[in-house]
Amino acid sequence: MAPAAAIFSSVLSNALLSPIWASRYWRNALLPPVALASVLTSASDHKNHHRSRKEHCWVVRRKASIAYSSLAKAVTTTVSSSPAHGYPEYDRLLPCPFQNESPRVEHLVVLEGGLVLDWISKALDLPPLFVADLIHFGAVHYALVCPKPPPTATPKQIQIYKEVTEPSVLQKRSSIKGKTVREAQKTFRVADANQFVEAGTYLRVHVHPKRFPRCYEIDWKSRIIAVTSTYVVLDKPAATSVCNLISFGRFSGQVLVIVGLEKVNRRSLTLQSEWLFQIRNPFTQVGGTIDNIEECCAMFASRALGFDTPLRTTHQIDNCTEGCVVLARTKDFCSEFHGMIREKRVKKLYLALAAAPVPVGIITHYMRPVNTAPRLVSEDIIGGWHLCQLEVLECKEVMWPAAKVMETHNVEDCGWPFKKKKKVAYECKINLLTGKTHQIRAQFAAIGAPIVGDSMYIPSVMAKTANPSINPFDRKWKEYATEDEKMAAIEQWIAQHGKEPYAAIGLQASHISWDDGNCSYEAGAPWWRSTEQ
C-alpha cells in the first residue's frame, strides 16, 4: 500500500515544540482564546520568572480526537480583533516568547489529498489550533510539485521524490497542466487553513517561526514620521523586522520519514539548504520574515493607522537597526521607489556609535558575494566581490552609553575591552554610497571600530587584535599552498564572529530623502542619546 505521507524534516532542536506549548500553555491550547491585552499586561512577569529546563520538556501524549471539519470553521473565529488596540486575539502562538527557539523546518510530501491543516496536524502530531496559527503567521508554504532533494537526502527520500515526480504521475494532475515542472516547483505561502492539497503537493512547515516580542511593546502611532496618499515613513524601532528575507545556510538535524502516521525510519544527517533556496514568496512585499508575516513593522504600522490594506516594504534595514523606513501604500509607488533606489536617487544618512575612532572620508571595501552572515569584506579588489563604499562625514567623541541605557534597550555588552579605559565611544555621521547588507557593520569592524552592541562583528575585531594574521582577506594575508588550506582559513575566520544581535546596536538610519531633496525625513534621537542614568 502506498504510504499516506512522506516527510523530509530538518529538526533543528531537541524539543518538539516551543516552550510556550509546555506545561500550562499546552493544557490551555484548545481552550477559548483570551484577549491579547491581558497577555501584554502580564508580559513583564515573564522576564522575571524563568522556568527550569525540566519544565520546558515536551512529552508526547495521546490527545482527544477532534472533529477537523468543525475545527476548520472555528479557525476563522479564533483570530479576531480587539477594539482597544487592533491586535489579533489568540493565545496559542502568543504570548510571544522572549527568546526564540532553534529553527525547526519540516518538509512533507502529500500522497493523498485533504485539507492542509489536517495533513500537517496528523503528520507532525501538532495540535490543530497550533497549525492554524502557523498558517496565520505565514509559516507554511507549498509547491504543486516537490522540489529536488539535496545531495544529502536518504535513498528513501530520493525514492519518494521520484515516485511523485514521475512524468506519468504528473500528467494525471490537472492543477499543473500548462506549467513546466520548474514552474510547478515554485513555493508559495499557504493562506487558508481550509486549503485543499492534492496528492504530490510539497509542504514546508516552519514549526518554530522567528518571533518579535518587541512589536507588542511599541506605541506604533508615535513612530510614524509622515503619511501621504502613496507612502508612509516610519521610525523603525530596533529588534523589529521590516522585510528580513532569511537566507538559510547548512543545518544539522534529523530526517524523519513517516508512512501514514507511523514512524518507520529516523536517521541523522546534515541537511543542506537547496530546498530552502528555491523559495518563491509573493507576499514578502508586505514585510516580515519567511516564517512570520504577522510580527513586522509593515503589519503593525498598518494597524496603527487603521489601514485595511497592509503597507508594502520598499527597502530594508537590519532588525537590530532603528530609523527611517519607507513603506508603500500602493503597488505603483513601491515599484517607483525600487527604481529610484536602483538609479541611486535615494539618499540615506546613518548615525553610528562606534567603539573606536573612525577617519573622516570615503571608506572602500569589497564584500564577498555569499548571501549569509557574517559578511566578509576585503580592502583589496577580488574578482566577483561587490563594491562597498560609505562616506564618514563627521566623527565625534561621546560618552559610552550608561549601563542603565544599555539595559533599557537590551544592548549587549559584547566584552569590548577598551571601554573600561576610556569610557568613550564615537558617534559618526555616514553617507551610505552603496547599500549592501551589513555594510556599515562589516566595514567598521574591518577598520577596527565595530558598532557598539554588535555581537556578530565585535568578537572578530577582538580576535584580530589578538592575532593580526587570522583574517585571510587582510592586506597582509599570506598565499595558501592549496585551496583546501585557504578554505580552512576562511572557515576559521568566520568562526571568530558571534551571533546576530537580538536587540539594538549603535546604528540608526537617521535620514532619508529623494526627488532631489523635495522628500526629506529625519528619525528621532537615537537610543544612545538618552539622558537616563
C-alpha positions as CSV (number, residue, x, y, z in Angstrom):
1,M,0.0,0.0,0.0
2,A,1.3,3.5,-0.8
3,P,2.4,5.5,2.2
4,A,0.0,8.2,3.3
5,A,2.6,10.9,3.8
6,A,6.4,11.3,3.5
7,I,8.2,13.9,5.4
8,F,11.6,15.4,4.7
9,S,12.2,17.1,8.0
10,S,15.1,19.2,9.3
11,V,14.6,19.2,13.0
12,L,17.0,21.7,14.5
13,S,16.0,21.4,18.1
14,N,15.7,18.5,20.5
15,A,12.4,20.0,21.7
16,L,9.4,19.1,19.5
17,L,7.6,22.3,20.3
18,S,8.3,25.8,21.6
19,P,8.3,26.1,25.4
20,I,5.1,28.1,25.1
21,W,3.4,24.8,24.5
22,A,4.9,23.2,27.6
23,S,3.2,23.0,30.9
24,R,0.0,25.1,31.3
25,Y,0.2,26.5,27.8
26,W,-0.4,23.1,26.3
27,R,-3.2,22.3,28.6
28,N,-4.9,25.6,27.6
29,A,-4.1,25.3,23.9
30,L,-7.6,24.2,22.9
31,L,-9.5,26.5,25.3
32,P,-11.2,29.7,24.0
33,P,-8.6,32.4,23.4
34,V,-8.0,35.2,25.9
35,A,-7.7,38.8,25.0
36,L,-4.2,39.7,24.0
37,A,-4.4,42.9,26.1
38,S,-4.4,40.8,29.3
39,V,-1.4,38.9,28.0
40,L,0.5,42.1,27.4
41,T,-0.2,43.5,30.8
42,S,1.5,40.5,32.3
43,A,4.3,40.3,29.8
44,S,6.8,41.9,32.2
45,D,6.2,39.0,34.6
46,H,7.7,36.6,32.1
47,K,11.1,38.3,32.2
48,N,11.4,37.7,35.9
49,H,10.1,34.1,36.0
50,H,12.5,31.6,34.4
51,R,11.2,28.0,34.3
52,S,13.6,25.1,34.8
53,R,14.7,23.2,31.8
54,K,12.8,20.2,33.1
55,E,9.5,22.0,32.9
56,H,10.2,23.0,29.3
57,C,10.5,19.4,28.1
58,W,7.7,18.3,25.7
59,V,6.1,15.0,26.4
60,V,4.0,13.5,23.6
61,R,0.7,12.3,24.9
62,R,-2.3,10.9,23.2
63,K,-4.8,13.7,22.5
64,A,-8.5,13.5,22.5
65,S,-9.9,13.2,19.0
66,I,-11.1,16.5,17.4
67,A,-13.6,16.9,14.6
68,Y,-11.4,18.5,12.0
69,S,-14.3,19.7,9.9
70,S,-15.7,21.8,12.7
71,L,-12.2,22.9,13.7
72,A,-11.6,24.4,10.2
73,K,-14.6,26.5,10.6
74,A,-13.6,27.6,14.1
75,V,-10.2,28.7,12.9
76,T,-11.7,31.8,11.3
77,T,-13.2,32.9,14.6
78,T,-10.1,32.4,16.7
79,V,-8.3,35.3,15.1
80,S,-10.4,38.3,15.9
81,S,-9.5,41.9,16.5
82,S,-9.7,43.8,19.8
83,P,-11.3,47.2,19.5
84,A,-8.7,48.6,22.1
85,H,-5.6,48.0,20.1
86,G,-6.4,46.2,16.9
87,Y,-4.1,43.2,17.6
88,P,-5.3,39.7,16.9
89,E,-6.7,37.8,19.9
90,Y,-5.3,34.3,20.3
91,D,-3.2,32.6,22.9
92,R,-1.5,29.7,21.2
93,L,1.4,31.3,19.4
94,L,1.0,34.1,22.0
95,P,2.1,35.2,24.5
96,C,5.2,35.8,22.4
97,P,8.3,34.1,23.9
98,F,11.0,36.5,24.9
99,Q,13.6,34.2,23.4
100,N,13.5,32.5,20.0
101,E,13.6,28.7,19.8
102,S,16.1,27.0,17.5
103,P,14.6,26.8,13.9
104,R,12.6,23.7,13.1
105,V,11.7,23.2,9.5
106,E,9.6,20.2,8.3
107,H,9.3,19.1,4.7
108,L,6.3,17.0,3.7
109,V,5.0,15.4,0.5
110,V,1.3,14.7,0.4
111,L,0.4,11.4,-1.2
112,E,-3.4,11.6,-0.5
113,G,-5.5,14.7,-0.9
114,G,-7.0,16.5,2.0
115,L,-7.2,19.8,3.9
116,V,-3.8,21.3,4.6
117,L,-4.5,21.8,8.3
118,D,-5.5,18.1,8.7
119,W,-2.4,16.8,6.9
120,I,0.1,18.9,8.9
121,S,-1.6,18.2,12.2
122,K,-1.7,14.5,11.7
123,A,1.7,14.1,10.1
124,L,3.6,16.2,12.6
125,D,1.5,15.3,15.6
126,L,0.8,19.0,16.3
127,P,-2.3,20.5,17.9
128,P,-4.7,21.6,15.1
129,L,-5.1,25.1,16.5
130,F,-1.3,25.5,16.7
131,V,-1.1,24.6,13.0
132,A,-3.9,27.1,12.3
133,D,-1.8,29.8,13.9
134,L,1.3,28.8,11.9
135,I,-0.7,29.3,8.7
136,H,-2.0,32.6,10.0
137,F,1.6,33.7,10.7
138,G,2.7,32.7,7.2
139,A,4.9,29.8,8.4
140,V,3.5,27.2,6.0
141,H,4.5,27.1,2.3
142,Y,3.6,24.8,-0.6
143,A,4.6,23.9,-4.1
144,L,2.5,21.9,-6.5
145,V,5.4,19.6,-7.3
146,C,8.1,18.6,-4.8
147,P,11.5,20.3,-5.4
148,K,14.5,18.1,-6.0
149,P,16.0,16.9,-2.7
150,P,19.6,17.9,-1.7
151,P,22.5,15.6,-2.3
152,T,22.5,14.6,1.3
153,A,18.9,13.1,1.1
154,T,18.4,9.5,2.0
155,P,17.6,6.7,-0.5
156,K,14.1,6.6,0.9
157,Q,13.6,10.3,0.3
158,I,15.0,10.1,-3.3
159,Q,12.7,7.2,-3.9
160,I,9.6,9.2,-2.8
161,Y,10.7,12.2,-4.8
162,K,11.0,10.0,-7.9
163,E,7.6,8.4,-7.3
164,V,5.7,11.7,-7.0
165,T,7.5,13.4,-9.9
166,E,7.3,10.6,-12.5
167,P,6.1,12.1,-15.8
168,S,3.2,9.5,-15.9
169,V,2.1,10.7,-12.5
170,L,2.4,14.4,-13.3
171,Q,0.4,14.0,-16.5
172,K,-2.6,13.0,-14.5
173,R,-2.6,16.2,-12.3
174,S,-4.9,18.8,-13.8
175,S,-3.5,21.5,-11.5
176,I,-0.2,21.6,-13.3
177,K,-1.4,21.4,-16.8
178,G,0.2,24.2,-18.9
179,K,3.1,24.6,-16.4
180,T,6.6,23.4,-16.6
181,V,7.9,21.3,-13.8
182,R,10.1,24.2,-12.7
183,E,7.1,26.5,-12.6
184,A,5.2,23.9,-10.6
185,Q,8.0,23.7,-8.1
186,K,7.8,27.4,-7.1
187,T,6.9,27.8,-3.5
188,F,4.0,29.9,-2.2
189,R,2.6,30.7,1.2
190,V,-0.5,28.8,2.4
191,A,-3.1,31.5,3.3
192,D,-6.1,29.4,4.3
193,A,-6.3,26.5,6.8
194,N,-9.1,25.1,4.6
195,Q,-6.9,24.9,1.5
196,F,-7.1,21.6,-0.2
197,V,-3.8,19.9,-1.0
198,E,-3.8,17.2,-3.6
199,A,-1.5,14.2,-3.8
200,G,2.0,15.2,-4.8
201,T,1.9,18.6,-3.1
202,Y,5.1,19.7,-1.3
203,L,4.7,21.4,2.1
204,R,7.3,23.2,4.1
205,V,6.3,24.0,7.8
206,H,8.3,26.3,10.0
207,V,7.3,24.9,13.3
208,H,9.3,27.5,15.3
209,P,8.8,30.8,13.4
210,K,11.2,33.6,14.3
211,R,9.4,35.8,16.8
212,F,9.5,39.5,17.5
213,P,8.2,40.3,21.1
214,R,9.3,43.9,20.7
215,C,6.4,44.5,18.4
216,Y,3.9,44.3,21.3
217,E,5.8,46.9,23.4
218,I,5.8,49.7,20.8
219,D,3.5,52.7,20.6
220,W,3.4,52.5,16.8
221,K,1.5,55.7,16.2
222,S,4.3,57.6,17.9
223,R,6.8,56.1,15.4
224,I,5.0,57.4,12.3
225,I,7.1,60.3,10.8
226,A,4.9,61.0,7.7
227,V,1.7,59.8,6.0
228,T,0.9,60.6,2.4
229,S,-1.5,59.2,-0.2
230,T,1.2,56.9,-1.6
231,Y,3.6,56.1,1.2
232,V,4.3,56.2,5.0
233,V,7.6,56.9,6.6
234,L,8.2,55.0,9.8
235,D,10.9,55.5,12.5
236,K,11.5,51.8,12.9
237,P,12.3,50.5,16.4
238,A,15.3,48.2,16.9
239,A,14.6,44.5,17.4
240,T,11.8,44.5,14.8
241,S,11.6,43.2,11.3
242,V,10.9,45.2,8.2
243,C,11.4,42.7,5.4
244,N,14.0,40.2,6.5
245,L,14.3,37.5,3.8
246,I,16.0,34.7,5.6
247,S,18.9,33.0,3.8
248,F,19.5,29.5,5.1
249,G,22.9,28.0,5.3
250,R,23.6,24.5,6.3
251,F,21.7,23.0,9.2
252,S,22.4,19.9,11.2
253,G,19.3,18.0,12.2
254,Q,17.4,14.8,11.7
255,V,15.3,13.5,8.9
256,L,12.1,11.8,9.8
257,V,10.2,9.7,7.2
258,I,6.6,8.8,8.1
259,V,4.4,6.3,6.3
260,G,0.8,7.2,7.3
261,L,1.2,8.2,10.9
262,E,3.7,5.5,11.8
263,K,7.4,6.4,12.2
264,V,9.3,3.9,10.1
265,N,12.8,5.5,9.7
266,R,14.9,8.0,11.6
267,R,18.5,8.9,10.9
268,S,20.8,11.8,11.3
269,L,22.3,13.9,8.6
270,T,23.4,17.4,7.7
271,L,20.6,18.8,5.5
272,Q,21.9,21.4,3.1
273,S,19.7,24.3,2.1
274,E,18.9,23.5,-1.6
275,W,15.2,23.2,-0.9
276,L,15.1,26.4,1.1
277,F,16.8,28.4,-1.6
278,Q,14.0,27.5,-4.0
279,I,11.6,29.8,-2.1
280,R,9.4,31.9,-4.3
281,N,7.3,34.1,-1.9
282,P,4.9,36.6,-3.4
283,F,4.0,38.0,0.0
284,T,7.4,39.3,1.1
285,Q,6.5,42.8,-0.2
286,V,4.3,43.4,2.9
287,G,7.2,42.7,5.3
288,G,8.1,40.1,7.9
289,T,10.3,37.1,7.7
290,I,9.8,34.0,5.6
291,D,8.0,32.3,8.5
292,N,6.4,35.3,10.2
293,I,4.5,38.0,8.2
294,E,2.4,38.9,11.3
295,E,5.0,40.4,13.6
296,C,6.6,43.0,11.4
297,C,6.7,46.8,11.1
298,A,4.5,46.9,8.0
299,M,1.7,45.0,9.7
300,F,1.8,46.9,13.0
301,A,2.1,50.3,11.3
302,S,-0.9,49.4,9.1
303,R,-3.0,48.6,12.1
304,A,-1.9,51.7,14.0
305,L,-3.0,53.8,11.0
306,G,-6.3,51.8,10.5
307,F,-5.4,50.7,7.0
308,D,-7.4,47.9,5.5
309,T,-4.6,47.0,3.1
310,P,-1.2,46.2,4.6
311,L,1.7,48.6,3.8
312,R,4.4,47.3,1.4
313,T,8.1,47.4,2.2
314,T,10.3,49.3,-0.3
315,H,13.7,48.7,1.2
316,Q,15.1,47.1,4.4
317,I,17.4,47.7,7.3
318,D,18.7,45.1,9.8
319,N,16.4,44.0,12.6
320,C,18.9,45.4,15.1
321,T,19.0,48.9,13.4
322,E,16.5,51.6,14.1
323,G,15.4,54.6,12.0
324,C,13.8,55.7,8.8
325,V,11.9,53.2,6.7
326,V,9.7,54.0,3.7
327,L,6.5,51.8,3.4
328,A,4.4,52.0,0.2
329,R,0.6,52.3,0.3
330,T,0.3,51.5,-3.4
331,K,1.9,48.9,-5.7
332,D,2.9,51.7,-8.1
333,F,4.8,53.7,-5.5
334,C,6.6,50.5,-4.4
335,S,7.8,49.9,-8.0
336,E,8.7,53.6,-8.4
337,F,10.7,53.7,-5.2
338,H,12.6,50.5,-6.2
339,G,13.5,52.2,-9.4
340,M,14.8,55.3,-7.6
341,I,17.0,53.0,-5.4
342,R,18.4,51.3,-8.4
343,E,19.2,54.6,-10.0
344,K,20.8,55.8,-6.8
345,R,18.3,58.7,-6.4
346,V,17.6,57.9,-2.8
347,K,20.0,59.4,-0.2
348,K,20.4,57.6,3.1
349,L,22.3,59.0,6.1
350,Y,23.2,57.0,9.1
351,L,24.3,57.7,12.7
352,A,26.7,55.0,14.1
353,L,28.1,54.6,17.6
354,A,31.5,53.1,17.0
355,A,33.7,51.6,19.7
356,A,36.8,53.2,18.3
357,P,37.6,56.4,16.3
358,V,36.8,56.4,12.6
359,P,38.6,58.5,10.0
360,V,36.6,61.1,8.1
361,G,36.3,60.4,4.4
362,I,35.4,57.7,2.0
363,I,36.0,54.1,3.1
364,T,36.1,51.4,0.4
365,H,35.9,47.6,0.7
366,Y,34.8,44.7,-1.4
367,M,32.2,42.2,0.0
368,R,32.2,38.5,-0.6
369,P,29.2,37.5,-2.8
370,V,27.8,35.0,-0.3
371,N,24.3,35.7,1.0
372,T,24.9,34.5,4.5
373,A,26.2,36.3,7.7
374,P,28.7,37.3,8.7
375,R,29.5,39.4,5.6
376,L,33.2,39.2,4.9
377,V,35.0,42.2,3.3
378,S,38.4,42.9,1.9
379,E,40.3,46.2,1.2
380,D,41.7,44.6,-1.9
381,I,39.8,44.1,-5.2
382,I,38.8,40.5,-5.5
383,G,37.1,39.2,-8.7
384,G,33.3,38.9,-8.3
385,W,33.2,40.7,-4.9
386,H,30.8,43.7,-4.5
387,L,32.0,47.2,-4.1
388,C,31.1,48.7,-0.7
389,Q,31.6,52.4,-0.2
390,L,30.5,54.8,2.6
391,E,31.5,58.4,3.4
392,V,32.1,59.3,7.1
393,L,31.0,63.0,7.2
394,E,32.0,63.5,10.8
395,C,33.2,61.6,13.9
396,K,32.9,63.0,17.4
397,E,33.8,61.6,20.8
398,V,30.9,61.0,23.1
399,M,30.4,59.2,26.4
400,W,29.9,55.5,26.3
401,P,26.2,54.9,27.0
402,A,25.3,54.5,30.7
403,A,24.7,50.9,31.9
404,K,21.0,51.8,32.5
405,V,20.5,53.0,29.0
406,M,22.2,49.8,27.6
407,E,19.9,47.7,29.8
408,T,16.8,49.6,28.9
409,H,17.4,49.0,25.2
410,N,18.8,45.4,25.7
411,V,22.1,46.3,24.1
412,E,24.7,43.6,24.5
413,D,27.9,44.4,26.3
414,C,30.0,42.1,24.0
415,G,33.1,42.4,26.2
416,W,34.7,45.2,24.3
417,P,38.0,45.6,26.4
418,F,38.8,49.3,25.7
419,K,35.7,50.9,27.1
420,K,36.9,50.3,30.6
421,K,40.0,52.5,30.0
422,K,38.4,55.5,28.1
423,K,34.7,55.1,28.7
424,V,34.1,56.9,25.4
425,A,32.5,56.0,22.1
426,Y,32.5,57.8,18.7
427,E,29.3,59.0,17.0
428,C,29.7,59.0,13.3
429,K,27.5,60.6,10.6
430,I,27.6,58.4,7.5
431,N,26.5,58.9,3.9
432,L,25.8,55.4,2.5
433,L,27.1,55.3,-1.1
434,T,26.3,51.7,-1.7
435,G,23.7,49.7,0.1
436,K,24.8,46.2,0.9
437,T,23.5,44.0,3.8
438,H,25.5,44.6,7.0
439,Q,27.7,47.1,5.0
440,I,28.3,49.7,7.8
441,R,28.7,47.0,10.4
442,A,31.2,44.9,8.3
443,Q,33.2,47.9,7.1
444,F,33.5,49.5,10.6
445,A,34.6,46.2,12.0
446,A,37.2,45.8,9.2
447,I,38.9,49.0,10.3
448,G,38.8,48.1,14.0
449,A,35.9,50.3,15.0
450,P,32.9,47.9,15.5
451,I,29.4,49.2,16.2
452,V,28.5,49.3,20.0
453,G,26.4,46.2,20.8
454,D,27.2,44.4,17.6
455,S,27.6,40.8,19.0
456,M,28.3,39.4,15.5
457,Y,31.3,41.6,14.5
458,I,32.9,42.8,17.8
459,P,34.3,39.2,18.5
460,S,36.0,39.2,15.2
461,V,37.7,42.6,15.9
462,M,38.9,41.3,19.2
463,A,40.2,38.1,17.6
464,K,42.1,40.1,15.0
465,T,43.6,42.3,17.8
466,A,44.9,39.1,19.5
467,N,46.0,37.5,16.2
468,P,46.5,40.0,13.4
469,S,47.0,37.3,10.7
470,I,43.8,35.5,11.4
471,N,41.8,37.4,8.7
472,P,42.6,35.7,5.4
473,F,41.3,38.7,3.5
474,D,43.5,41.3,5.2
475,R,46.1,43.1,3.1
476,K,48.8,41.2,5.0
477,W,47.2,37.9,4.1
478,K,49.5,35.1,3.0
479,E,49.4,32.9,0.0
480,Y,48.0,29.5,0.6
481,A,49.5,26.3,-0.8
482,T,46.2,24.6,-1.6
483,E,42.6,25.6,-2.0
484,D,41.7,23.4,1.0
485,E,44.1,25.3,3.2
486,K,42.6,28.6,2.0
487,M,39.1,27.4,2.7
488,A,40.1,26.2,6.2
489,A,41.5,29.7,6.9
490,I,38.2,31.3,5.8
491,E,36.2,28.9,7.9
492,Q,38.4,29.7,10.9
493,W,37.9,33.5,10.3
494,I,34.1,33.0,10.1
495,A,34.2,31.1,13.4
496,Q,35.6,34.2,15.1
497,H,32.3,36.1,14.5
498,G,29.5,35.9,17.0
499,K,25.7,35.7,16.7
500,E,23.3,38.2,15.3
501,P,22.3,40.8,17.9
502,Y,18.8,40.1,19.3
503,A,18.0,43.7,20.2
504,A,19.5,47.2,19.4
505,I,23.0,48.1,18.3
506,G,24.5,51.6,17.9
507,L,23.2,52.2,14.4
508,Q,20.3,54.4,13.1
509,A,19.0,55.2,9.7
510,S,18.8,58.9,10.7
511,H,17.8,60.5,7.4
512,I,16.2,59.5,4.0
513,S,15.5,61.7,1.0
514,W,14.7,61.5,-2.6
515,D,13.3,63.6,-5.5
516,D,16.3,66.0,-5.2
517,G,15.6,66.6,-1.5
518,N,11.9,67.5,-2.0
519,C,11.0,64.5,0.0
520,S,13.2,64.5,3.1
521,Y,12.6,62.9,6.5
522,E,14.5,62.6,9.8
523,A,14.3,60.0,12.5
524,G,14.1,60.9,16.2
525,A,17.1,60.9,18.6
526,P,19.0,57.6,18.6
527,W,18.7,55.4,21.7
528,W,22.2,56.2,23.0
529,R,21.5,59.9,23.4
530,S,19.0,59.0,26.2
531,T,19.6,61.0,29.3
532,E,18.6,58.1,31.5
533,Q,21.4,57.3,34.0
